[in-house]
């Protein structure tokens, strides 16, 4: 692929959206074509699935297996309709969550079989493995304090995933760190407990190194 595929992962309140916007600005200032997208979502089909997954649009509890497959369906549509075409054109694609989220949230968080999740992820991504995954690691308590401020400012409540118990989110954070340890070459773990500017600086350091590679 001509382009670079960079994904952002992290627990709730880690600041992914903020850092993606700042990185996109830096890359564009340097003449790079940039596409920002998100999971679930990024396509009309994906956004419809997002409404089910995050906002209880179906009106019934979603079992863990169905949840996993819905995320994968949104991902497959995004990869085929948006990500792969953009990469072929030489665009830098920045994605707010990707397959690692399913590995962590449905695997470590929900306790589903890791091998099954790996097979589902592989099928959905169609070979679109990120060149770099930036893990914004944040303490769960601090992350939810940020969420509270954000939701208050927007006059919104917590979504379906955010309403899970603290223990679930602790498993998610732990799962991310274990995954990053297993895949050191792809992951860059950045301390997101700090202020936005400090995190932005560290994000740029790892991305600048990537885009200099042939």
C-alpha positions in Angstrom: 0.0 0.0 0.0 1.2 3.5 -0.8 -0.4 5.2 2.2 0.1 4.8 6.0 -2.5 3.3 8.2 -2.4 4.5 11.8 -4.9 3.4 14.4 -5.6 4.9 17.8 -6.7 2.7 20.7 -7.2 3.3 24.4 -9.7 3.0 27.3 -12.6 5.4 27.6 -11.6 9.0 28.1 -8.1 8.5 26.7 -8.3 11.4 24.3 -8.2 9.6 21.0 -10.5 12.0 19.0 -8.5 15.0 20.2 -5.1 13.5 19.3 -6.3 12.3 15.9 -7.5 15.8 15.0 -4.2 17.3 16.1 -2.2 14.7 14.2 -4.2 15.2 11.1 -3.5 18.9 11.2 0.2 18.3 11.5 0.3 15.9 8.6 -1.7 18.2 6.3 0.6 21.0 7.2 3.4 18.9 5.8 1.6 18.2 2.6 0.1 14.8 3.4 -3.3 13.6 2.3 -5.2 12.5 5.4 -8.4 10.7 6.0 -9.9 10.5 9.5 -12.4 7.8 10.3 -13.8 5.9 13.2 -15.1 2.6 14.5 -17.8 1.6 14.6 -18.9 3.9 11.9 -17.2 5.6 9.0 -19.8 4.5 6.4 -23.6 4.8 6.3 -23.8 1.1 7.2 -21.2 1.5 10.0 -23.0 4.5 11.5 -26.3 2.6 11.6 -24.5 -0.3 13.4 -22.9 2.3 15.7 -26.3 3.5 16.7 -27.2 0.0 17.7 -24.0 -0.8 19.6 -23.6 2.5 21.5 -27.1 3.9 21.8 -29.3 0.8 22.3 -31.1 1.5 19.0 -32.3 -2.1 18.8 -34.2 -1.8 22.1 -32.9 -5.1 23.6 -29.8 -6.4 25.3 -27.1 -7.4 22.9 -25.3 -10.7 23.7 -21.5 -10.6 23.6 -21.3 -12.8 20.4 -23.7 -10.6 18.5 -21.8 -7.5 19.7 -18.6 -8.9 18.3 -20.1 -9.7 15.0 -21.7 -6.3 14.7 -18.4 -4.6 15.3 -16.8 -6.9 12.7 -19.6 -6.1 10.1 -19.0 -2.3 10.6 -15.2 -2.9 10.3 -15.5 -4.9 7.1 -17.6 -2.2 5.4 -15.2 0.5 6.5 -12.1 -1.4 5.3 -13.5 -2.2 1.9 -15.3 1.0 1.2 -13.0 3.5 2.8 -9.7 2.4 4.2 -8.2 0.2 1.4 -9.2 2.6 -1.4 -7.6 5.5 0.5 -4.4 3.6 1.2 -4.0 2.7 -2.4 -4.1 6.4 -3.3 -1.3 7.1 -0.9 -3.5 8.7 1.8 -2.6 8.6 5.5 -5.6 7.0 7.2 -6.1 7.7 10.9 -8.7 5.5 12.5 -10.3 5.9 15.9 -10.3 2.3 17.1 -9.9 -0.8 14.9 -9.6 -4.6 15.3 -7.6 -4.3 18.6 -10.7 -2.9 20.2 -12.6 -6.1 19.6 -9.7 -8.2 20.8 -9.7 -6.2 24.1 -13.3 -5.2 24.7 -14.9 -8.5 23.7 -12.0 -10.7 24.5 -10.4 -9.4 27.7 -13.5 -7.4 28.7 -16.4 -9.9 27.9 -14.3 -13.0 28.2 -15.0 -14.4 24.7 -12.6 -16.9 23.2 -9.4 -15.2 21.9 -9.0 -17.6 18.9 -12.6 -17.0 17.7 -12.1 -13.3 17.9 -8.8 -13.5 16.0 -10.5 -15.4 13.1 -13.4 -12.9 13.0 -11.0 -10.0 13.0 -8.9 -11.5 10.2 -11.9 -12.0 8.1 -13.2 -8.5 8.6 -10.0 -6.5 8.0 -9.1 -8.2 4.7 -5.4 -7.8 5.2 -5.6 -4.2 6.3 -3.1 -4.3 9.2 -2.1 -1.0 10.7 1.4 0.3 10.1 1.3 1.8 13.6 -1.1 1.6 16.5 -1.0 4.3 19.1 -2.2 3.2 22.5 -3.2 6.2 24.7 -3.0 4.6 28.1 -5.0 6.3 30.9 -6.1 5.4 34.4 -9.7 4.3 34.4 -10.7 6.7 37.1 -9.1 9.7 35.3 -10.6 8.6 32.0 -14.1 8.6 33.4 -13.6 12.0 35.1 -12.8 13.3 31.6 -15.9 11.6 30.2 -18.0 13.2 32.9 -16.8 16.7 32.0 -17.3 16.0 28.3 -20.8 14.7 28.7 -21.7 17.6 30.9 -20.5 20.0 28.3 -22.5 18.3 25.6 -25.5 17.6 27.8 -25.3 13.8 27.0 -25.2 10.7 29.1 -22.9 7.6 29.0 -23.3 5.2 26.1 -23.9 1.5 26.4 -20.2 0.6 26.7 -19.4 3.4 29.1 -22.1 2.2 31.4 -20.2 -1.1 32.1 -18.9 -1.7 35.6 -15.5 -0.4 36.6 -14.1 -3.9 36.7 -14.9 -4.3 33.0 -13.0 -1.2 32.1 -10.0 -2.2 34.3 -9.9 -5.5 32.3 -10.0 -3.5 29.1 -7.0 -1.3 30.1 -5.1 -4.3 31.3 -5.9 -6.1 28.0 -4.6 -3.2 25.9 -1.3 -3.2 27.8 -0.9 -7.0 27.4 -1.6 -6.7 23.7 0.9 -3.9 23.3 3.5 -6.0 25.0 2.9 -8.9 22.7 3.1 -6.7 19.6 5.8 -4.2 20.4 6.8 -3.5 16.8 3.3 -2.2 15.9 2.3 -0.5 19.1 3.5 2.7 20.6 2.2 3.2 24.2 1.8 6.8 25.3 0.9 8.0 28.7 -2.4 9.9 28.2 -2.7 10.8 31.9 -0.8 14.0 31.0 -1.9 17.2 29.4 -3.0 17.4 25.8 0.2 19.1 24.5 2.5 16.6 26.1 0.6 13.7 24.6 0.5 15.4 21.2 4.3 15.8 21.2 4.9 12.1 21.9 2.3 11.1 19.3 4.1 13.2 16.7 7.5 11.7 17.6 6.4 8.1 16.7 4.4 9.2 13.6 7.2 11.3 12.2 9.5 8.3 12.4 6.9 6.2 10.5 6.3 8.6 7.7 10.0 9.0 7.1 10.2 5.3 6.3 10.2 4.4 2.6 
